Amino acid sequence: MPAKTTNRSLWILTAGFSLVILTLALLAWLGLNQAEEIRRQAAALVDEHLSTLKLIEGLEFEQHRASTLLLTVSRVGVPRSADKLTEFEESLPALTAEGARILPSPLWVELLRAGEDYATTVRKALVAPGRGDRHLPLVQQRYDDFTRLIDDALKL
C-alpha cells in the first residue's frame, strides 16, 4: 500500500474513532444530567407524597375533633368543651390553606366554610346547655356536611 493511502486511512480511522469517543462522552454527559433530573423529580414526588399524607392525617384528626364536639353537645356538662371548640376553630384554617396549596380545589373553601358553620352551631348549642337538645339536629346536620366534605377532600 502506498504511504499516502495509509496515512489517509489512518487519519480517517483516527477522526472516526475520535468522533465515536466524543459522541459517547456527550451521551454520558446527557445521561448524567437526565439522572440528576430524575433524582430531583423523585425527591419532589416524595415531598408531595409526605405532604399529602400529612394532609390526610390532619383531615382525619379534624374529623375526630368534630365527632368529639358532636359527642360533647349531645352530653350536657362535659368539661373543657369550649377549649376543644377553640382548638377546632383555630386548626381548621391552616389545614384548609395547606390543602389548597398541595391540591388546588375550591373544595377547601367549602370545607373551611362548613367547619366554621359547624363550630358556630356547636358554640350556640354549648351556650344554651339546658336547651342544647333543640340544637342537636342542626349540629348533626352541620357535622354531616363537614364530614362529607372531608370525605370528598380525601378522594382528591
Secondary structure, 3 states (H helix, E strand, C coil): CCHHHHHHHHHHHHHHHHHHHHHHHHHHHHHHHHHHHHHHHHHHHHHHHHHHHHHHHHHHHHHHHHHHHHHHHHCCCCCCHHHHHHHHHHHHHHHHHHHHHHCCCCHHHHHHHHHHHHHHHHHHHHHCHHHHHHHHHHHHHHHHHHHHHHHHHHCC
